[in-house]
């Protein structure tokens, strides 16, 4: 790889990137499209089941309402008799048969209607029978009707009872609904209404919904997993697999039927607990994805070919001027600083060649300039070092001046010099961020002493610090800007500054307060100061009141800070709290 030319490396890198990018994009595009197609098809299956279920519910609901109205009908109740009066039974049979015939004609899917009373007499559309070897009370019809609080009950797929009673045990099946007929007074079940629905009704519903796939299977099972509607020959193997899965308690969206993997969707009818299934082989869905797969693959191949052609042109345009630069560098490497590249380009490579020519021309001068610059830099550093004043020199100078003043008995001026020296030493010291309160107060005392002399004794000050607070740690130089603000903006022409420390029980800490009896501030000035829009400054480098506020919040927390009170003509009070754990 190291021995390959730059052009070959570019080709290899970009071809590899193109193949990888095309493969990755193709894979994700195919996977995403495949997932979308599968999800869309499954949604179509579920929507189809929803429509079928709505149609089934409509039929079942209508028949349920029909059963409830029949069970409470006066015609039915007035013509049900228990006893041996055959003449009366005959009249009742005719009345009920006429009523049942009208019901069957009004609802085409209704196959049979019959009533069996406790005397085992069967009333139907066709005739009546006294059933032999049959006991209503011990029958499944009576049991189902009695267990559901007088509500209609669907038994699922059953043998047609009328044909069974006539000795015909043929394959005809019906969907049976039973409903108890109770005595109004004691609510005892006196008869059972049996209504049979033709299963072909639901087969017609399944056929009305068009399948989206050539091998899609849709069928319906009752609560006992018996086929209600569907092609029995086609779905028999599928039903066995579905029943086996549900018996195991599975709720999979996929099912293996033989060697075929099937996508499965199922919905349960709430009124009957019957289930409607639709199944599609994954091969049917995959067939719709294959055409998309071929289109994506063809697009990737065409894009890679186009990229390859473009890459050949681009690599040639890049490597040709690079070769020129390499030749020029070899000349310069051999010491030929008069060599120039014949440059006719105006793009980046042209500017690079122009820069190379300029570099060769300026290289001698640049070396000299760099040498002179470094020499000048060293001289400047030396001068800077020489100009720096050692703080100890200042302390020693002030100490010498102090002794000279003492010799001349200038004690007052000597005190000012000593205070100035201590202030300078305190301000320059970087031993720690915080100091004991006694040190900060000593610094402020020196500052106030100097200010008092400057103002010719027009300034008065008072410091009240209880002994127990002298060791409290405070940020260095935290009080000077506040005292400075009080003097410059409060009592420049004279007045009194007070500094005191006190404790409030509700705070659990101590409060530092700086107050003056000077000019004070109006509401607008006070608001600007509280909002931090105005800084009270001693000179162009000093820290303002707002900076003190920020330092307090930074050190103690956002809930702490300066509290400022002022009235025009009455002075200003600035205080802040030092928490008890400091």
C-alpha positions, 0 to 999 in steps of 0.5 A: 500500500505504501508503494502505490501512487497517490492516484492509486490510493485515492482510487482504492479509498474512494472505491472502497468507500463507495462500495461500503456506502452503497452496501450499507445504504442499500441494506438499510433501504431494503430493510426499511422498505421491507419492514414498511411493506410487512407492517403495511400488509399486516395492517391490511390484514388487521383492518380486514379482520376489523371489518369482518368482526363488525359485520359478524357483530351486527348479525349476532347483535341483531339475533340477540335482540331478536331472541330477547324480544322473542323470550319476552313476547306475550305470544310466546308466554301465553302459549307455553303450557305444562301439562297433558291437555293436548288440545291446548298444546295444539292451539299453542303450537299453531300460534307459536309456529305462525309467530316463529315463521314471521321471525324466520322470514324477517331475518334470512340468516335465521335457520330455526327457532324452537322452544322446549318447556319443562314438560320436554315439549318442543315448539318450532316453526314446523311442528311440535314434539314431545321429546322422548329420552330427553330431559330439558333440565339436565340438557346443555341448553338448560345449563347454559341458559341458567348460568348467565343470569337470564342473558342470551348465550352462544353455544357455538357450532352445534348439530341441528336439533330438529334434524337430530330429533327426526333421526337425521344425523347428517353433517348440517351444523348450526350456530346455536343461541339459547335464552331462558324464558323465566316465570315473572313471579319466581324467576324460575326457568320454565322454558328455553328458547333455542335459535339457530343461525346458518353458518353460511352467513359468515362464510358470505361475510368472509368472501365479501372481503377481498384477500390481498394475497393469492394464498391468503386464508381467512376462517372463523372458529367458535369458542371450542375451536370448531370451524364456523366459516372457511374452506375446510379442505384448505385450512384443516392443517392450519387449524390444527397448528393454530389450535396447538399454539393456543392450547400452549398459551401462545400469542405469536404473530407468526406460525409454522405450518409444515415447512411454511412460515405464516404471518398470523392475525387474529381478532376475537368477537367479544359477544360470542368469543369466536375468533376470526383468523387470517394467515398469509405465507411470508413467501407471498409478502416477500415476493412483493419485496423482491422487485424493490430489492432488484431496483435498489441493487440496480441503483447501487450498481449504476451509482457506483459506476458513475462514481468510478468515472467521476473519480478517474477524472477527479484523481487525474486533475488532482494528481497532475499538479501534485506531481509538478509540486513534487518535482519543484520540491526536489529542485529546492531540496537540492538548493536551487532556490531560483526554480519556479513552477510554470503556473497557469491554474487559478484553483486551489492547486494554482494557489498552492503553486503560487504559494510555493513560488513565493515561499522559495523566493522569500525563504532566505528573507524569512529565515533572517526575519525569524532570527531577528524576531527571536533576537528582539523577543529575547531583548524585550523579555530581558527589558521586561525582567529588568523593569519589574519591581520586587514588592520587597523593594517597595516594602523596604522603601516604605520601611526606610521612609517610616524610620526617617519620619520617626527620626524627625518625630513625624509620627502622624505621617509615619502612621500613614506610611505604615498603614499604606505598607500594610495595605499594599502587603495585604492586597498583593498577598496571594496566600489564600482566597479567604482570611480571618475577619480580624485581618480584613478589619485591620486592612479596612482600618488602615484604609479608613485611617488614610482616608481620614487624613486625606479628608482632614478629619471630616471623616468619622468611622466606627467599627464594632466587631464582637470578639467571637467573630474575629476568626470567621473566614471571609473572602479577601478584600470583600469589605473595601469596595463597600467602604469605598462606595460609602466614602466616595458616593455617600460622604465625600464632603464629610460624614460617618461610616459604621462597620459592625457585625451582629447575629440574627437567630433566624439565619444561624450566621453572622451579618456584616453591615457597612452604613453611612449617614451621607447623601443616600440614593433615590428609588431609581438609583437604588433600583439600578444598583440592586439590578447591577446596572451601575457599578460604584468604582474607586478607579478604573481598575477597582471592583464594583459593588456588583462584583462584590455581590457576585463574589459572595454568591459564588463563595457562599451560594446563590441564596446569599448576596448583598442587601441594599437599603437607602433613602435620599438624604438619610444615608445607605446601608449595605449588609450581607450574611456569612452562613454559620458553617463558614 
